[in-house]
Amino acid sequence: MAAAGFLFGAWKIKKALNGTYNAHLGVWDSDGEGGFRPRLDPVTGMQEMGANCRNGGIYIPTCSFSGGNLMIAMFAIE
């Protein structure tokens, strides 16, 4: 049952990340002061592109759940 829960959780997270992926938006990181700054590619110095609900920053809403939420739900069901 635990293995099935882990597989279901991985599938659900992957589906959420793929469903919110936008190749034309840049990746943003928190600046530590309540704002965001672009994540730059270390080689080219240009902003990294391809954002989803995990790293989208201000342009894509945050993910509706996390791996921790799924783990708590799975163990509560057990």
Backbone as CSV, one residue per row, in Angstrom:
resi,resn,N_x,N_y,N_z,CA_x,CA_y,CA_z,C_x,C_y,C_z
1,MET,0.821,-1.195,0.000,0.000,0.000,0.000,0.868,1.262,0.000
2,ALA,1.946,1.226,0.761,2.843,2.386,0.793,3.487,2.613,-0.564
3,ALA,3.908,1.533,-1.218,4.525,1.664,-2.543,3.531,2.254,-3.539
4,ALA,2.285,1.812,-3.486,1.262,2.363,-4.381,1.048,3.845,-4.094
5,GLY,1.100,4.230,-2.817,0.955,5.637,-2.449,2.095,6.486,-2.986
6,PHE,3.324,5.968,-2.899,4.475,6.706,-3.431,4.365,6.860,-4.943
7,LEU,3.979,5.812,-5.635,3.833,5.882,-7.091,2.722,6.852,-7.488
8,PHE,1.594,6.795,-6.782,0.502,7.718,-7.073,0.935,9.159,-6.820
9,GLY,1.638,9.402,-5.712,2.112,10.750,-5.401,3.076,11.272,-6.453
10,ALA,4.004,10.434,-6.896,4.954,10.840,-7.934,4.216,11.180,-9.227
11,TRP,3.225,10.359,-9.580,2.458,10.609,-10.795,1.683,11.927,-10.679
12,LYS,1.093,12.186,-9.510,0.300,13.398,-9.304,1.188,14.646,-9.359
13,ILE,2.366,14.579,-8.764,3.294,15.717,-8.812,3.764,15.954,-10.239
14,LYS,4.136,14.891,-10.953,4.586,15.030,-12.341,3.491,15.629,-13.211
15,LYS,2.255,15.209,-13.002,1.125,15.734,-13.775,0.943,17.233,-13.509
16,ALA,1.076,17.651,-12.256,0.933,19.072,-11.906,2.058,19.899,-12.520
17,LEU,3.293,19.389,-12.473,4.421,20.128,-13.044,4.300,20.241,-14.553
18,ASN,3.914,19.151,-15.209,3.751,19.182,-16.666,2.563,20.047,-17.078
19,GLY,1.500,20.022,-16.282,0.312,20.793,-16.616,0.497,22.291,-16.509
20,THR,1.415,22.750,-15.687,1.645,24.184,-15.517,2.909,24.660,-16.230
21,TYR,3.574,23.788,-16.987,4.841,24.161,-17.653,4.592,25.154,-18.774
22,ASN,5.407,26.175,-18.838,5.361,27.160,-19.905,6.793,27.422,-20.348
23,ALA,7.119,27.033,-21.574,8.492,27.144,-22.075,8.912,28.583,-22.334
24,HIS,7.958,29.512,-22.415,8.276,30.891,-22.770,8.450,31.812,-21.571
25,LEU,8.238,31.293,-20.375,8.408,32.116,-19.179,9.743,31.821,-18.520
26,GLY,10.318,32.827,-17.923,11.579,32.662,-17.226,11.396,32.097,-15.833
27,VAL,12.480,31.575,-15.304,12.489,31.008,-13.955,12.863,32.119,-12.980
28,TRP,12.127,32.199,-11.866,12.353,33.242,-10.870,12.676,32.621,-9.527
29,ASP,13.525,33.278,-8.754,13.870,32.867,-7.398,13.500,33.988,-6.434
30,SER,13.258,33.633,-5.177,12.986,34.637,-4.156,14.258,35.432,-3.882
31,ASP,14.093,36.728,-3.683,15.260,37.551,-3.352,15.477,37.664,-1.855
32,GLY,14.631,36.985,-1.061,14.780,37.002,0.386,14.148,38.203,1.055
33,GLU,13.614,39.135,0.275,13.003,40.337,0.831,11.550,40.487,0.387
34,GLY,10.921,39.384,-0.014,9.533,39.432,-0.442,9.338,39.635,-1.930
35,GLY,10.413,39.729,-2.675,10.335,39.919,-4.126,10.948,38.744,-4.866
36,PHE,11.089,38.897,-6.163,11.660,37.851,-6.994,12.746,38.424,-7.880
37,ARG,13.691,37.577,-8.253,14.736,37.966,-9.194,14.889,36.844,-10.212
38,PRO,15.277,37.147,-11.431,15.412,36.091,-12.444,16.597,35.181,-12.133
39,ARG,16.421,33.897,-12.413,17.527,32.942,-12.273,18.312,32.965,-13.579
40,LEU,19.602,33.235,-13.477,20.446,33.355,-14.662,21.212,32.065,-14.926
41,ASP,21.368,31.762,-16.210,22.147,30.601,-16.618,23.620,30.904,-16.344
42,PRO,24.353,30.008,-15.657,25.746,30.312,-15.316,26.669,30.413,-16.527
43,VAL,26.304,29.782,-17.631,27.166,29.793,-18.813,26.908,31.026,-19.678
44,THR,25.652,31.276,-20.015,25.325,32.366,-20.933,25.024,33.686,-20.240
45,GLY,24.631,33.652,-18.979,24.256,34.866,-18.275,22.843,35.327,-18.599
46,MET,22.132,34.592,-19.444,20.747,34.923,-19.799,19.800,34.249,-18.811
47,GLN,18.565,34.759,-18.741,17.586,34.168,-17.830,17.205,32.772,-18.300
48,GLU,17.145,31.839,-17.338,16.717,30.474,-17.656,15.243,30.498,-18.021
49,MET,14.888,29.705,-19.023,13.509,29.671,-19.497,12.902,28.308,-19.219
50,GLY,11.589,28.265,-19.158,10.873,27.024,-18.912,10.451,26.923,-17.462
51,ALA,9.326,27.523,-17.122,8.868,27.571,-15.737,7.615,26.729,-15.555
52,ASN,7.431,26.229,-14.336,6.212,25.505,-13.963,5.790,26.001,-12.584
53,CYS,4.813,25.328,-11.975,4.302,25.817,-10.685,5.346,25.734,-9.572
54,ARG,6.388,24.996,-9.768,7.437,24.872,-8.741,8.416,26.033,-8.780
55,ASN,8.749,26.528,-9.981,9.764,27.571,-10.083,9.307,28.773,-10.904
56,GLY,7.991,28.960,-11.038,7.468,30.019,-11.889,7.501,31.405,-11.284
57,GLY,7.634,31.508,-9.988,7.698,32.819,-9.362,6.387,33.568,-9.463
58,ILE,6.430,34.788,-10.003,5.266,35.658,-9.987,4.306,35.422,-11.139
59,TYR,4.690,34.701,-12.164,3.848,34.579,-13.349,2.999,33.324,-13.385
60,ILE,3.345,32.295,-12.645,2.577,31.053,-12.596,2.185,30.831,-11.138
61,PRO,0.917,30.515,-10.868,0.537,30.281,-9.471,1.316,29.110,-8.867
62,THR,1.453,29.108,-7.565,2.176,28.032,-6.896,1.410,26.716,-7.025
63,CYS,2.119,25.620,-6.818,1.500,24.299,-6.898,0.422,24.171,-5.830
64,SER,-0.641,23.455,-6.151,-1.751,23.326,-5.213,-1.443,22.345,-4.083
65,PHE,-0.391,21.564,-4.217,-0.002,20.612,-3.183,1.490,20.347,-3.316
66,SER,2.042,19.677,-2.312,3.463,19.326,-2.345,3.621,17.857,-1.998
67,GLY,4.822,17.368,-2.102,5.098,15.987,-1.721,4.781,15.747,-0.253
68,GLY,5.032,16.736,0.593,4.717,16.610,2.017,3.223,16.456,2.257
69,ASN,2.417,17.235,1.514,0.962,17.103,1.636,0.515,15.702,1.263
70,LEU,1.076,15.163,0.193,0.694,13.819,-0.241,1.136,12.753,0.761
71,MET,2.318,12.935,1.358,2.792,11.971,2.360,1.878,11.971,3.586
72,ILE,1.485,13.136,4.050,0.596,13.217,5.208,-0.739,12.546,4.892
73,ALA,-1.270,12.823,3.701,-2.548,12.203,3.316,-2.417,10.691,3.217
74,MET,-1.294,10.212,2.652,-1.115,8.770,2.488,-1.036,8.066,3.836
75,PHE,-0.287,8.621,4.773,-0.175,7.969,6.077,-1.450,8.125,6.908
76,ALA,-2.217,9.195,6.668,-3.500,9.341,7.354,-4.482,8.282,6.872
77,ILE,-4.432,7.961,5.579,-5.323,6.934,5.031,-4.955,5.556,5.580
78,GLU,-3.653,5.303,5.731,-3.227,4.006,6.266,-3.726,3.848,7.682
